[in-house]
């Protein structure tokens, strides 16, 4: 299935209150239809908002990053499936992935994404944590865990997307955070790319938060990113 440029943009609702998030959704309007809800919003009405977005025909990415024993992840994923979500993140470890795939069951809508290496991390960060493997090799190893477990895709920096695409072809979808339009602040991200670079490297979906949320014209900011996605897709 060929994705439209508009469908490739996921707006990250990383905000302190559900009312703020609803304001972003309203301001973006029809420019985008896919929204991410994560840790910041979950405890303050994020799940109710997820139900609202689903009921309105929008798509929902629940960025829960489950990381627990397989049986616990399986039960948690089964609960998420009942929300009617589209994407769910878990850490890309074999037992976690296996539990998530089992918990998803026959739900064809919910896609399981394995988080490879956070885009805020660098090689120095891995070294400090006692992980001696090269960052790009670790991303590919964790992507392999996802493929073997039957997960649908990975969350990875676009800097590693080309290598993932080369190794796995279309077997894994690639969702890329840490995307910043040219000239935008990197904020707390270490491995950032522009929307065009992400698409050229093989990303399927781009997660963008602050460049849209903090924009004076949120709809315009989202539309500009979609235009960049469309242009890069045409050239890929």
C-alpha positions in Angstrom: 0.0 0.0 0.0 1.3 3.4 -1.0 1.2 6.0 1.8 0.1 9.5 1.1 2.4 12.2 2.4 -0.2 13.4 4.8 -0.5 9.9 6.3 3.3 9.7 6.9 3.3 12.6 9.5 2.7 11.7 13.1 2.3 14.7 15.3 3.7 14.1 18.8 1.3 15.4 21.5 4.0 15.8 24.1 2.1 18.2 26.3 1.3 18.6 30.0 -2.5 18.5 29.7 -5.1 16.9 27.5 -6.7 20.3 26.9 -3.4 21.5 25.5 -3.3 18.5 23.2 -6.8 19.0 22.0 -5.9 22.6 21.2 -3.0 21.3 19.0 -5.3 18.8 17.2 -7.9 21.5 16.6 -5.2 24.0 15.3 -3.6 21.4 13.0 -7.1 20.5 11.7 -7.2 18.4 8.5 -3.5 19.0 7.8 -2.6 15.8 9.8 -4.5 12.7 10.9 -2.0 10.7 13.0 -1.1 11.6 16.6 1.3 10.2 19.2 0.5 10.0 22.8 3.3 9.2 25.3 4.3 9.3 28.9 3.7 13.0 29.5 0.1 12.8 28.5 -1.0 9.3 29.5 -1.5 10.1 33.3 -3.5 13.3 32.6 -6.2 12.1 30.2 -4.1 10.7 27.4 -6.1 7.5 27.1 -9.4 9.3 27.0 -8.0 11.5 24.2 -6.8 8.4 22.4 -10.4 7.1 22.4 -11.6 10.5 21.1 -9.1 10.6 18.3 -10.0 7.1 17.3 -13.7 7.8 17.4 -13.2 10.8 15.1 -11.4 8.7 12.5 -7.9 9.8 13.3 -5.0 7.4 13.9 -3.3 6.9 17.3 0.3 6.0 18.1 0.6 5.0 21.8 4.2 5.4 22.7 4.2 3.3 25.8 7.7 1.7 25.3 6.6 -1.4 27.3 9.6 -3.1 28.9 8.8 -6.0 31.3 8.6 -9.7 31.5 6.8 -11.2 28.5 3.6 -12.2 30.3 3.1 -8.7 31.7 3.8 -7.1 28.2 1.3 -9.6 26.7 -1.5 -8.6 29.1 -0.7 -4.9 28.7 -0.7 -5.2 24.9 -4.1 -7.0 25.0 -5.5 -4.0 27.0 -4.1 -1.6 24.5 -5.7 -3.5 21.6 -9.1 -2.8 23.2 -8.5 1.0 22.9 -8.5 0.8 19.1 -4.9 2.1 18.7 -2.9 1.9 15.5 0.8 1.8 16.8 2.2 0.6 20.1 5.9 0.8 21.0 7.8 -1.8 23.1 11.5 -2.2 23.7 13.2 -4.3 21.1 14.1 -7.3 23.3 13.1 -10.8 22.3 10.9 -11.6 25.4 9.2 -8.2 25.3 8.5 -8.4 21.6 7.2 -12.0 21.8 4.8 -10.9 24.6 3.6 -7.9 22.6 2.9 -9.9 19.5 1.1 -12.5 21.5 -1.0 -9.9 23.3 -1.9 -8.2 20.0 -3.4 -11.5 18.9 -5.5 -11.3 15.7 -6.0 -7.5 15.9 -5.0 -6.4 12.4 -5.1 -2.7 13.2 -2.6 -2.6 16.0 1.0 -2.6 14.8 3.8 -3.5 17.2 7.0 -1.3 16.9 10.2 -2.2 18.6 12.3 0.7 19.9 15.9 0.2 18.8 18.1 3.0 20.2 16.6 6.2 21.4 17.4 9.2 19.2 18.7 11.1 22.3 21.6 8.6 22.7 25.0 8.6 21.1 27.9 6.2 21.0 29.3 7.8 24.1 25.9 7.2 25.9 26.1 3.5 25.0 29.7 3.3 26.2 28.8 4.9 29.5 26.1 2.3 29.9 28.5 -0.5 29.4 27.3 -1.4 25.9 30.4 -1.9 23.8 28.6 -2.6 20.5 28.7 0.1 17.8 25.4 2.1 17.8 24.5 1.3 14.2 25.2 -2.4 14.8 23.0 -2.4 17.9 20.2 -0.9 15.9 20.4 -3.6 13.3 20.6 -6.3 15.9 17.5 -5.0 17.6 15.7 -4.7 14.3 16.5 -8.3 13.7 14.9 -9.2 17.0 11.8 -7.4 15.8 11.7 -9.3 12.5 12.1 -12.6 14.2 9.4 -11.9 16.7 6.9 -11.0 14.1 6.7 -7.3 15.0 5.5 -4.9 12.3 8.3 -2.4 12.5 10.9 -0.4 14.3 11.4 3.0 15.8 14.8 4.2 14.8 16.7 7.4 13.8 16.7 8.1 10.1 20.5 8.0 10.3 20.1 4.2 10.6 17.0 3.9 8.4 18.9 3.2 5.2 20.8 0.3 6.8 17.5 -1.2 8.2 15.8 -0.8 4.8 18.8 -2.5 3.0 18.8 -5.4 5.5 15.0 -6.0 5.8 13.5 -4.5 2.7 9.7 -4.0 3.3 9.5 -6.6 6.0 9.7 -3.9 8.7 8.1 -0.4 8.7 10.4 2.3 9.9 9.1 5.1 12.2 11.5 7.9 12.7 11.5 10.4 15.6 14.1 13.1 16.0 12.9 14.8 12.8 13.5 18.5 12.6 12.8 20.9 9.6 15.9 22.6 8.4 17.0 25.3 10.8 14.9 24.1 13.7 16.5 23.4 17.1 17.6 19.9 17.9 16.4 20.3 21.5 17.3 17.1 23.4 17.7 14.9 20.4 21.2 13.8 19.4 20.6 12.1 16.0 18.4 14.4 14.1 17.5 14.7 10.4 15.3 16.8 8.2 12.0 15.4 6.8 13.5 15.0 3.4 16.5 13.2 4.6 14.3 10.8 6.6 12.2 9.9 3.6 15.3 9.5 1.4 16.8 7.2 3.9 13.8 4.9 3.8 11.6 6.1 6.7 7.9 5.3 6.4 6.5 7.6 9.1 8.0 10.7 10.7 7.3 11.7 14.2 7.4 15.5 14.8 6.5 17.3 18.0 7.9 20.6 19.0 8.4 22.1 15.5 4.6 21.9 15.1 3.5 22.4 18.7 5.6 25.5 19.3 4.8 27.0 15.9 2.7 30.2 15.7 0.8 28.6 12.8 0.5 24.9 13.7 -1.5 24.0 10.7 1.0 25.8 8.4 4.0 24.0 10.1 2.4 20.6 9.7 1.5 21.4 6.0 5.1 22.6 5.3 6.5 19.3 6.6 4.0 17.3 4.6 5.1 19.3 1.5 8.7 18.3 2.2 7.7 14.6 2.6 5.8 14.7 -0.6 8.7 16.2 -2.5 11.2 13.8 -1.1 8.9 10.8 -1.8 8.6 11.8 -5.4 12.4 11.8 -5.8 13.0 8.5 -3.9 
